[in-house]
Amino acid sequence: MALKVIWQGLLAGTAGVVVMTAGEKIEQRLTGRPDSYVPARVLERLAGLPEHTGQQSRALNLAMHFGQGIALGVLRSVMAHVGLRGPLASAKFTVVRLTNDQILENATGVGAPPQTWPRSELVVDVLHKTVYGFTTGLVADLLARRDGPGPGQVHAAKVPGRHSDVGPVPRSQAFTGDRH
């Protein structure tokens, strides 16, 4: 099961980052906004690489940009397999994606907290990460659906919500067991 979740997540993350990047390129052509090299700077800091001023390495930029998006797809795949699917799950995942960026950018000193950004930059970032989050979610949900409902969905089919008097689904139907 773990290998399936991983490969499906990598596939979903790849789809999300490709669609997000295509959207970014269209937006940049329309607005004239230049490429951001924040991902390259973050990767330089994380990997202990020599830092460059001015124009950054396009290869490092793409490696971090695509690497983060692809890797985080695994988390969205886990969400889908346990039953956290649909638009609400994708919205939650979008927040995780935005938070991941901010943790790395702020921890390395490359970025600043979003509340200090110009509103136009913030809107553009949130828009693109939302495209990523929902695209990744759609693919992850479609792939996970082939295995049937997740344990959370099985539980909700018994009684929606959280109730102290309703026990968990049988272990055989939980994520740790075979759901078939």
MDTraj code that builds the backbone (N, CA, C; nanometers):
import mdtraj as md
import numpy as np

residues = "MET ALA LEU LYS VAL ILE TRP GLN GLY LEU LEU ALA GLY THR ALA GLY VAL VAL VAL MET THR ALA GLY GLU LYS ILE GLU GLN ARG LEU THR GLY ARG PRO ASP SER TYR VAL PRO ALA ARG VAL LEU GLU ARG LEU ALA GLY LEU PRO GLU HIS THR GLY GLN GLN SER ARG ALA LEU ASN LEU ALA MET HIS PHE GLY GLN GLY ILE ALA LEU GLY VAL LEU ARG SER VAL MET ALA HIS VAL GLY LEU ARG GLY PRO LEU ALA SER ALA LYS PHE THR VAL VAL ARG LEU THR ASN ASP GLN ILE LEU GLU ASN ALA THR GLY VAL GLY ALA PRO PRO GLN THR TRP PRO ARG SER GLU LEU VAL VAL ASP VAL LEU HIS LYS THR VAL TYR GLY PHE THR THR GLY LEU VAL ALA ASP LEU LEU ALA ARG ARG ASP GLY PRO GLY PRO GLY GLN VAL HIS ALA ALA LYS VAL PRO GLY ARG HIS SER ASP VAL GLY PRO VAL PRO ARG SER GLN ALA PHE THR GLY ASP ARG HIS".split()
xyz = np.array([
    [0.0824, -0.1190, 0.0000],
    [0.0000, 0.0000, 0.0000],
    [0.0871, 0.1258, 0.0000],
    [0.1940, 0.1256, 0.0766],
    [0.2780, 0.2446, 0.0869],
    [0.3384, 0.2821, -0.0477],
    [0.3853, 0.1852, -0.1227],
    [0.4435, 0.2159, -0.2536],
    [0.3401, 0.2756, -0.3473],
    [0.2176, 0.2251, -0.3420],
    [0.1105, 0.2784, -0.4253],
    [0.0826, 0.4243, -0.3892],
    [0.0739, 0.4533, -0.2609],
    [0.0486, 0.5895, -0.2153],
    [0.1618, 0.6818, -0.2612],
    [0.2853, 0.6337, -0.2525],
    [0.3998, 0.7158, -0.2919],
    [0.3989, 0.7434, -0.4417],
    [0.3873, 0.6399, -0.5247],
    [0.3936, 0.6650, -0.6689],
    [0.2744, 0.7465, -0.7157],
    [0.1571, 0.7230, -0.6561],
    [0.0414, 0.8035, -0.6940],
    [0.0601, 0.9486, -0.6501],
    [0.1204, 0.9684, -0.5350],
    [0.1469, 1.1038, -0.4874],
    [0.2483, 1.1764, -0.5735],
    [0.3519, 1.1042, -0.6155],
    [0.4516, 1.1658, -0.7037],
    [0.3882, 1.2047, -0.8372],
    [0.2997, 1.1203, -0.8861],
    [0.2289, 1.1501, -1.0109],
    [0.1363, 1.2709, -0.9926],
    [0.0606, 1.2716, -0.8845],
    [-0.0309, 1.3832, -0.8571],
    [0.0465, 1.5138, -0.8374],
    [0.1561, 1.5080, -0.7627],
    [0.2382, 1.6269, -0.7415],
    [0.2989, 1.6785, -0.8707],
    [0.3398, 1.5864, -0.9573],
    [0.3946, 1.6266, -1.0868],
    [0.2880, 1.6981, -1.1692],
    [0.1681, 1.6413, -1.1730],
    [0.0590, 1.7058, -1.2468],
    [0.0316, 1.8453, -1.1906],
    [0.0275, 1.8559, -1.0590],
    [0.0007, 1.9851, -0.9959],
    [0.1052, 2.0893, -1.0275],
    [0.2317, 2.0520, -1.0191],
    [0.3377, 2.1507, -1.0420],
    [0.3480, 2.1871, -1.1903],
    [0.3183, 2.0938, -1.2799],
    [0.3205, 2.1257, -1.4235],
    [0.2090, 2.2243, -1.4575],
    [0.0882, 2.1983, -1.4071],
    [-0.0234, 2.2894, -1.4343],
    [0.0018, 2.4254, -1.3692],
    [0.0527, 2.4266, -1.2456],
    [0.0831, 2.5532, -1.1792],
    [0.1865, 2.6317, -1.2587],
    [0.2915, 2.5654, -1.3043],
    [0.3983, 2.6327, -1.3786],
    [0.3462, 2.6889, -1.5101],
    [0.2615, 2.6140, -1.5790],
    [0.2021, 2.6640, -1.7031],
    [0.1198, 2.7903, -1.6747],
    [0.0432, 2.7872, -1.5675],
    [-0.0347, 2.9043, -1.5278],
    [0.0542, 3.0230, -1.4929],
    [0.1640, 2.9957, -1.4247],
    [0.2577, 3.1032, -1.3906],
    [0.3149, 3.1682, -1.5163],
    [0.3500, 3.0858, -1.6139],
    [0.4091, 3.1395, -1.7371],
    [0.3075, 3.2243, -1.8135],
    [0.1821, 3.1805, -1.8171],
    [0.0775, 3.2608, -1.8817],
    [0.0599, 3.3923, -1.8074],
    [0.0504, 3.3847, -1.6744],
    [0.0346, 3.5067, -1.5925],
    [0.1518, 3.6012, -1.6120],
    [0.2744, 3.5490, -1.6173],
    [0.3927, 3.6336, -1.6348],
    [0.3913, 3.7046, -1.7700],
    [0.3449, 3.6356, -1.8728],
    [0.3360, 3.6997, -2.0048],
    [0.2344, 3.8132, -2.0030],
    [0.1251, 3.7926, -1.9300],
    [0.0200, 3.8948, -1.9238],
    [0.0593, 4.0131, -1.8357],
    [0.1289, 3.9853, -1.7250],
    [0.1596, 4.0911, -1.6280],
    [0.3002, 4.1485, -1.6408],
    [0.3890, 4.0762, -1.7091],
    [0.5279, 4.1203, -1.7179],
    [0.6090, 4.0880, -1.5926],
    [0.5516, 4.0119, -1.5003],
    [0.6230, 3.9749, -1.3772],
    [0.7398, 3.8831, -1.4123],
    [0.8595, 3.9135, -1.3603],
    [0.9757, 3.8292, -1.3907],
    [0.9736, 3.6992, -1.3100],
    [1.0572, 3.6047, -1.3514],
    [1.0733, 3.4806, -1.2756],
    [1.1213, 3.5118, -1.1353],
    [1.0759, 3.4320, -1.0393],
    [1.1252, 3.4417, -0.9025],
    [1.2367, 3.3396, -0.8859],
    [1.3455, 3.3830, -0.8269],
    [1.4552, 3.2900, -0.8008],
    [1.4659, 3.2569, -0.6522],
    [1.3567, 3.2792, -0.5797],
    [1.3525, 3.2428, -0.4382],
    [1.3758, 3.0926, -0.4205],
    [1.3126, 3.0054, -0.5022],
    [1.3392, 2.8624, -0.4843],
    [1.4879, 2.8274, -0.4944],
    [1.5596, 2.8864, -0.5897],
    [1.7035, 2.8591, -0.6038],
    [1.7796, 2.9038, -0.4796],
    [1.7454, 3.0209, -0.4287],
    [1.8144, 3.0721, -0.3092],
    [1.7880, 2.9824, -0.1878],
    [1.6642, 2.9357, -0.1747],
    [1.6310, 2.8453, -0.0636],
    [1.7118, 2.7167, -0.0758],
    [1.7161, 2.6593, -0.1957],
    [1.7906, 2.5346, -0.2151],
    [1.9398, 2.5547, -0.1883],
    [1.9947, 2.6669, -0.2306],
    [2.1359, 2.6956, -0.2003],
    [2.1603, 2.6934, -0.0502],
    [2.0716, 2.7583, 0.0246],
    [2.0873, 2.7625, 0.1703],
    [2.0690, 2.6243, 0.2326],
    [1.9660, 2.5521, 0.1914],
    [1.9393, 2.4205, 0.2495],
    [2.0511, 2.3212, 0.2207],
    [2.1066, 2.3299, 0.1007],
    [2.2097, 2.2345, 0.0599],
    [2.3508, 2.2821, 0.0928],
    [2.3640, 2.4024, 0.1496],
    [2.4960, 2.4548, 0.1814],
    [2.5785, 2.4883, 0.0583],
    [2.5121, 2.5182, -0.0511],
    [2.5816, 2.5521, -0.1755],
    [2.6287, 2.6969, -0.1728],
    [2.7290, 2.7309, -0.2536],
    [2.7699, 2.8711, -0.2625],
    [2.6521, 2.9561, -0.3111],
    [2.6351, 3.0727, -0.2512],
    [2.5245, 3.1600, -0.2883],
    [2.5667, 3.2554, -0.3987],
    [2.4716, 3.2851, -0.4856],
    [2.4963, 3.3758, -0.5971],
    [2.4120, 3.5011, -0.5801],
    [2.4686, 3.6138, -0.6096],
    [2.3908, 3.7370, -0.6102],
    [2.3442, 3.7615, -0.7531],
    [2.2379, 3.8341, -0.7672],
    [2.1868, 3.8605, -0.9013],
    [2.1162, 3.7392, -0.9582],
    [2.1405, 3.7129, -1.0856],
    [2.0745, 3.6025, -1.1557],
    [2.1127, 3.4692, -1.0917],
    [2.0115, 3.3910, -1.0602],
    [2.0330, 3.2618, -0.9963],
    [2.0357, 3.1501, -1.1007],
    [2.0778, 3.0363, -1.0575],
    [2.0823, 2.9182, -1.1419],
    [1.9408, 2.8730, -1.1777],
    [1.9115, 2.8679, -1.3058],
    [1.7810, 2.8202, -1.3523],
    [1.7615, 2.6728, -1.3138],
    [1.8689, 2.5933, -1.3227],
    [1.8595, 2.4512, -1.2886],
    [1.8238, 2.4326, -1.1411],
    [1.8884, 2.5082, -1.0518],
    [1.8554, 2.4993, -0.9090],
    [1.7127, 2.5455, -0.8846],
    [1.6734, 2.6508, -0.9538],
    [1.5385, 2.7040, -0.9375],
    [1.4337, 2.5995, -0.9762],
    [1.4545, 2.5375, -1.0905],
    [1.3603, 2.4358, -1.1364],
    [1.3627, 2.3123, -1.0467],
    [1.4807, 2.2757, -0.9989],
    [1.4917, 2.1590, -0.9109],
    [1.4103, 2.1800, -0.7832],
    [1.4208, 2.2968, -0.7240],
    [1.3470, 2.3244, -0.6004],
    [1.1982, 2.3413, -0.6289],
    [1.1660, 2.4159, -0.7336],
    [1.0269, 2.4421, -0.7693],
    [0.9531, 2.3109, -0.7964],
    [1.0090, 2.2278, -0.8832],
    [0.9450, 2.1009, -0.9173],
    [0.9599, 1.9992, -0.8050],
    [1.0756, 1.9964, -0.7396],
    [1.0990, 1.9000, -0.6326],
    [1.0006, 1.9140, -0.5180],
    [0.9773, 2.0371, -0.4739],
    [0.8803, 2.0602, -0.3666],
    [0.7408, 2.0161, -0.4081],
    [0.7002, 2.0559, -0.5272],
    [0.5656, 2.0234, -0.5730],
    [0.5438, 1.8744, -0.5892],
    [0.6427, 1.8079, -0.6438],
    [0.6314, 1.6635, -0.6644],
    [0.6305, 1.5911, -0.5297],
    [0.7224, 1.6260, -0.4413],
    [0.7320, 1.5587, -0.3112],
    [0.6069, 1.5791, -0.2263],
    [0.5524, 1.7004, -0.2255],
    [0.4336, 1.7256, -0.1438],
    [0.3107, 1.6516, -0.1960],
    [0.3140, 1.6114, -0.3225],
    [0.2043, 1.5317, -0.3758],
    [0.1825, 1.4034, -0.2980],
    [0.2887, 1.3513, -0.2385],
    [0.2756, 1.2282, -0.1593],
    [0.1833, 1.2517, -0.0395],
    [0.1940, 1.3666, 0.0233],
    [0.1053, 1.3974, 0.1353],
    [-0.0402, 1.4025, 0.0885],
    [-0.0635, 1.4633, -0.0270],
    [-0.2024, 1.4703, -0.0778],
    [-0.2537, 1.3310, -0.1127],
    [-0.1659, 1.2433, -0.1592],
    [-0.2044, 1.1055, -0.1865],
    [-0.2432, 1.0340, -0.0566],
    [-0.1674, 1.0560, 0.0495],
    [-0.2028, 0.9980, 0.1796],
    [-0.3412, 1.0476, 0.2210],
    [-0.3634, 1.1770, 0.2053],
    [-0.4938, 1.2337, 0.2406],
    [-0.6051, 1.1620, 0.1646],
    [-0.5874, 1.1456, 0.0339],
    [-0.6899, 1.0832, -0.0489],
    [-0.7129, 0.9379, -0.0088],
    [-0.6069, 0.8660, 0.0211],
    [-0.6205, 0.7245, 0.0557],
    [-0.6871, 0.7022, 0.1909],
    [-0.6749, 0.7963, 0.2818],
    [-0.7428, 0.7788, 0.4111],
    [-0.8855, 0.8311, 0.4077],
    [-0.9238, 0.8936, 0.2956],
    [-1.0617, 0.9390, 0.2814],
    [-1.0800, 1.0893, 0.2816],
    [-0.9710, 1.1652, 0.2903],
    [-0.9805, 1.3118, 0.2837],
    [-0.9707, 1.3508, 0.1370],
    [-1.0869, 1.3623, 0.0741],
    [-1.0938, 1.3868, -0.0691],
    [-1.1852, 1.5056, -0.0978],
    [-1.1768, 1.5524, -0.2212],
    [-1.2669, 1.6574, -0.2673],
    [-1.2125, 1.7968, -0.2462],
    [-1.2951, 1.8973, -0.2782],
    [-1.2506, 2.0368, -0.2725],
    [-1.2044, 2.0832, -0.1336],
    [-1.2726, 2.0397, -0.0295],
    [-1.2309, 2.0815, 0.1049],
    [-1.0922, 2.0272, 0.1382],
    [-1.0672, 1.9017, 0.1026],
    [-0.9346, 1.8432, 0.1257],
    [-0.8294, 1.9162, 0.0428],
    [-0.8635, 1.9529, -0.0799],
    [-0.7682, 2.0262, -0.1643],
    [-0.7412, 2.1657, -0.1100],
    [-0.8424, 2.2294, -0.0528],
    [-0.8220, 2.3609, 0.0093],
    [-0.7275, 2.3487, 0.1296],
    [-0.7484, 2.2460, 0.2109],
    [-0.6588, 2.2232, 0.3255],
    [-0.5165, 2.1976, 0.2775],
    [-0.5037, 2.1186, 0.1719],
    [-0.3719, 2.0879, 0.1177],
    [-0.3050, 2.2127, 0.0607],
    [-0.3821, 2.3017, 0.0007],
    [-0.3268, 2.4272, -0.0510],
    [-0.2625, 2.5075, 0.0619],
    [-0.3264, 2.5089, 0.1770],
    [-0.2688, 2.5786, 0.2933],
    [-0.1369, 2.5130, 0.3336],
    [-0.1316, 2.3799, 0.3281],
    [-0.0074, 2.3089, 0.3597],
    [0.1024, 2.3485, 0.2611],
    [0.0676, 2.3570, 0.1332],
    [0.1662, 2.3936, 0.0299],
    [0.2194, 2.5343, 0.0543],
    [0.1305, 2.6277, 0.0825],
    [0.1731, 2.7646, 0.1124],
    [0.2599, 2.7686, 0.2383],
    [0.2204, 2.6923, 0.3379],
    [0.2949, 2.6883, 0.4643],
    [0.4332, 2.6268, 0.4442],
    [0.4423, 2.5223, 0.3647],
    [0.5713, 2.4605, 0.3354],
    [0.6681, 2.5637, 0.2763],
    [0.6208, 2.6381, 0.1772],
    [0.7049, 2.7426, 0.1180],
    [0.7517, 2.8414, 0.2235],
    [0.6576, 2.8887, 0.3046],
    [0.6906, 2.9916, 0.4019],
    [0.7871, 2.9424, 0.5089],
    [0.7718, 2.8195, 0.5522],
    [0.8654, 2.7652, 0.6504],
    [1.0064, 2.7636, 0.5927],
    [1.0204, 2.7095, 0.4718],
    [1.1538, 2.7011, 0.4113],
    [1.2119, 2.8388, 0.3809],
    [1.1317, 2.9277, 0.3252],
    [1.1812, 3.0602, 0.2898],
    [1.2188, 3.1421, 0.4131],
    [1.1367, 3.1351, 0.5168],
    [1.1641, 3.2140, 0.6364],
    [1.2738, 3.1530, 0.7223],
    [1.2781, 3.0198, 0.7299],
    [1.3823, 2.9544, 0.8099],
    [1.5212, 2.9792, 0.7521],
    [1.5298, 2.9880, 0.6197],
    [1.6600, 3.0113, 0.5559],
    [1.6937, 3.1596, 0.5452],
    [1.5992, 3.2458, 0.5798],
    [1.6235, 3.3896, 0.5695],
    [1.6122, 3.4420, 0.4267],
    [1.5615, 3.3611, 0.3374],
    [1.5477, 3.4007, 0.1970],
    [1.4200, 3.4812, 0.1761],
    [1.3165, 3.4493, 0.2523],
    [1.1886, 3.5164, 0.2351],
    [1.1450, 3.5869, 0.3615],
    [1.0345, 3.6565, 0.3493],
    [0.9758, 3.7300, 0.4604],
    [0.8329, 3.6808, 0.4799],
    [0.7769, 3.6988, 0.5988],
    [0.6389, 3.6557, 0.6224],
    [0.5433, 3.7201, 0.5220],
    [0.4447, 3.6433, 0.4734],
    [0.3544, 3.6932, 0.3698],
    [0.2805, 3.8221, 0.4063],
    [0.2541, 3.8428, 0.5338],
    [0.1820, 3.9645, 0.5716],
    [0.2637, 4.0909, 0.5438],
    [0.3939, 4.0739, 0.5153],
    [0.4777, 4.1898, 0.4830],
    [0.4898, 4.2115, 0.3320],
    [0.4351, 4.1223, 0.2532],
    [0.4452, 4.1314, 0.1070],
    [0.3484, 4.2351, 0.0522],
    [0.3806, 4.2906, -0.0625],
    [0.2792, 4.3715, -0.1329],
    [0.1595, 4.2812, -0.1659],
    [0.0405, 4.3326, -0.1528],
    [-0.0806, 4.2516, -0.1734],
    [-0.0831, 4.1839, -0.3105],
    [-0.0333, 4.2541, -0.4138],
    [-0.0359, 4.1951, -0.5482],
    [0.0505, 4.0691, -0.5550],
    [0.1655, 4.0689, -0.4877],
    [0.2508, 3.9494, -0.4846],
    [0.1831, 3.8362, -0.4087],
    [0.1187, 3.8702, -0.2992],
    [0.0504, 3.7705, -0.2175],
    [-0.0638, 3.7051, -0.2959],
    [-0.1417, 3.7859, -0.3654],
    [-0.2537, 3.7337, -0.4440],
    [-0.2025, 3.6385, -0.5516],
    [-0.0964, 3.6766, -0.6216],
    [-0.0404, 3.5921, -0.7273],
    [0.0090, 3.4597, -0.6687],
    [0.0792, 3.4637, -0.5567],
    [0.1317, 3.3419, -0.4957],
    [0.0185, 3.2493, -0.4515],
    [-0.0806, 3.3051, -0.3850],
    [-0.1930, 3.2237, -0.3377],
    [-0.2690, 3.1648, -0.4571],
    [-0.2877, 3.2430, -0.5624],
    [-0.3577, 3.1931, -0.6811],
    [-0.2845, 3.0731, -0.7406],
    [-0.1534, 3.0866, -0.7608],
    [-0.0779, 2.9764, -0.8230],
    [-0.0727, 2.8527, -0.7327],
    [-0.0566, 2.8718, -0.6027],
    [-0.0536, 2.7575, -0.5122],
    [-0.1908, 2.6914, -0.5024],
    [-0.2974, 2.7690, -0.5210],
    [-0.4320, 2.7121, -0.5224],
    [-0.4499, 2.6239, -0.6457],
    [-0.4015, 2.6696, -0.7594],
    [-0.4059, 2.5877, -0.8808],
    [-0.3308, 2.4571, -0.8554],
    [-0.2125, 2.4674, -0.7962],
    [-0.1339, 2.3474, -0.7629],
    [-0.2127, 2.2552, -0.6701],
    [-0.2653, 2.3104, -0.5612],
    [-0.3331, 2.2298, -0.4600],
    [-0.4539, 2.1556, -0.5143],
    [-0.5327, 2.2238, -0.5967],
    [-0.6532, 2.1607, -0.6491],
    [-0.6222, 2.0638, -0.7632],
    [-0.5227, 2.0935, -0.8442],
    [-0.4839, 1.9988, -0.9495],
    [-0.4260, 1.8720, -0.8878],
    [-0.3357, 1.8893, -0.7921],
    [-0.2766, 1.7742, -0.7233],
    [-0.3856, 1.6924, -0.6551],
    [-0.4790, 1.7610, -0.5929],
    [-0.5887, 1.6935, -0.5249],
    [-0.6780, 1.6161, -0.6191],
    [-0.7099, 1.6745, -0.7328],
    [-0.7947, 1.6066, -0.8297],
    [-0.7308, 1.4756, -0.8755],
    [-0.6021, 1.4817, -0.9086],
    [-0.5323, 1.3616, -0.9552],
    [-0.5206, 1.2590, -0.8422],
    [-0.4828, 1.3040, -0.7234],
    [-0.4700, 1.2115, -0.6096],
    [-0.6041, 1.1449, -0.5778],
    [-0.7106, 1.2237, -0.5806],
    [-0.8433, 1.1685, -0.5508],
    [-0.8859, 1.0654, -0.6552],
    [-0.8627, 1.0963, -0.7818],
    [-0.8994, 1.0024, -0.8888],
    [-0.8234, 0.8708, -0.8757],
    [-0.6955, 0.8797, -0.8453],
    [-0.6149, 0.7580, -0.8305],
    [-0.6563, 0.6781, -0.7075],
    [-0.6801, 0.7453, -0.5958],
    [-0.7181, 0.6762, -0.4719],
    [-0.8574, 0.6148, -0.4830],
    [-0.9442, 0.6794, -0.5574],
    [-1.0817, 0.6307, -0.5722],
    [-1.0854, 0.4898, -0.6315],
    [-0.9854, 0.4543, -0.7087],
    [-0.9812, 0.3208, -0.7684],
    [-0.9728, 0.2116, -0.6621],
    [-0.9257, 0.2468, -0.5426],
    [-0.9164, 0.1500, -0.4322],
    [-1.0392, 0.1528, -0.3427],
    [-1.1380, 0.2316, -0.3786],
    [-1.2592, 0.2405, -0.2978],
    [-1.2486, 0.3484, -0.1928],
    [-1.3461, 0.3500, -0.1033],
    [-1.3457, 0.4556, -0.0012],
    [-1.2318, 0.4381, 0.0993],
    [-1.1844, 0.5500, 0.1499],
    [-1.0835, 0.5459, 0.2551],
    [-1.1499, 0.5146, 0.3878],
    [-1.0714, 0.4805, 0.4895],
    [-1.1290, 0.4449, 0.6189],
    [-1.2170, 0.5544, 0.6784],
    [-1.1805, 0.6787, 0.6577],
    [-1.2641, 0.7882, 0.7081],
    [-1.3998, 0.7913, 0.6397],
    [-1.3997, 0.7624, 0.5096],
    [-1.5262, 0.7591, 0.4358],
    [-1.6116, 0.6404, 0.4798],
    [-1.5475, 0.5278, 0.5089],
    [-1.6200, 0.4104, 0.5585],
    [-1.6848, 0.4439, 0.6921],
    [-1.6110, 0.5106, 0.7776],
    [-1.6632, 0.5498, 0.9086],
    [-1.7797, 0.6472, 0.8920],
    [-1.7635, 0.7445, 0.8040],
    [-1.8703, 0.8430, 0.7823],
    [-1.9958, 0.7796, 0.7249],
    [-1.9798, 0.6709, 0.6492],
    [-2.0968, 0.6018, 0.5941],
    [-2.1797, 0.5376, 0.7049],
    [-2.1128, 0.5011, 0.8159],
    [-2.1847, 0.4441, 0.9302],
    [-2.2634, 0.5544, 0.9998],
    [-2.1916, 0.6580, 1.0412],
    [-2.2502, 0.7738, 1.1084],
    [-2.1616, 0.8939, 1.0764],
    [-2.2135, 0.9917, 1.0039],
    [-2.1319, 1.1091, 0.9727],
    [-2.0901, 1.1835, 1.0997],
    [-1.9731, 1.2397, 1.0960],
    [-1.9244, 1.3196, 1.2085],
    [-1.8444, 1.2376, 1.3076],
    [-1.8154, 1.2999, 1.4211],
    [-1.7376, 1.2354, 1.5270],
    [-1.8295, 1.2106, 1.6448],
    [-1.8404, 1.0863, 1.6841],
    [-1.9295, 1.0494, 1.7944],
    [-1.8543, 0.9569, 1.8894],
    [-1.8590, 0.9893, 2.0177],
    [-1.7871, 0.9076, 2.1154],
    [-1.8482, 0.7689, 2.1302],
    [-1.9739, 0.7536, 2.0920],
    [-2.0384, 0.6235, 2.1082],
    [-2.0309, 0.5359, 1.9824],
    [-1.9594, 0.5822, 1.8789],
    [-1.9428, 0.5036, 1.7571],
    [-1.7960, 0.4648, 1.7462],
    [-1.7718, 0.3349, 1.7470],
    [-1.6345, 0.2862, 1.7423],
    [-1.5710, 0.3032, 1.6055],
    [-1.4444, 0.2777, 1.5963],
    [-1.3742, 0.2906, 1.4691],
    [-1.4140, 0.1793, 1.3720],
    [-1.3785, 0.1984, 1.2467],
    [-1.4000, 0.0925, 1.1475],
    [-1.3112, -0.0253, 1.1868],
    [-1.3456, -0.1444, 1.1423],
    [-1.2595, -0.2598, 1.1729],
    [-1.1168, -0.2350, 1.1229],
    [-1.0240, -0.2880, 1.1947],
    [-0.8826, -0.2706, 1.1591],
    [-0.8556, -0.3096, 1.0138],
    [-0.9253, -0.4095, 0.9645],
    [-0.9039, -0.4555, 0.8268],
    [-0.9444, -0.3500, 0.7239],
    [-1.0263, -0.2536, 0.7647],
    [-1.0688, -0.1483, 0.6727],
    [-0.9907, -0.0180, 0.6947],
    [-0.9029, -0.0161, 0.7911],
    [-0.8235, 0.1045, 0.8183],
    [-0.7056, 0.1105, 0.7211],
    [-0.6417, 0.2227, 0.7174],
    [-0.5305, 0.2464, 0.6257],
    [-0.4177, 0.1477, 0.6479],
    [-0.4067, 0.0946, 0.7682],
    [-0.2981, 0.0008, 0.7985],
    [-0.3253, -0.1388, 0.7471],
    [-0.4492, -0.1641, 0.7038],
    [-0.4830, -0.2985, 0.6580],
    [-0.5269, -0.2997, 0.5126],
    [-0.5688, -0.4156, 0.4677],
    [-0.6182, -0.4321, 0.3315],
    [-0.7640, -0.3877, 0.3276],
    [-0.7964, -0.2932, 0.2391],
    [-0.9322, -0.2398, 0.2322],
    [-1.0180, -0.3190, 0.1354],
    [-0.9711, -0.4259, 0.0794],
    [-1.0521, -0.5011, -0.0187],
    [-1.1097, -0.6242, 0.0431],
])
top = md.Topology()
chain = top.add_chain()
for i, resn in enumerate(residues, 1):
    res = top.add_residue(resn, chain, resSeq=i)
    for name in ("N", "CA", "C"):
        top.add_atom(name, md.element.get_by_symbol(name[0]), res)
traj = md.Trajectory(xyz[None], top)
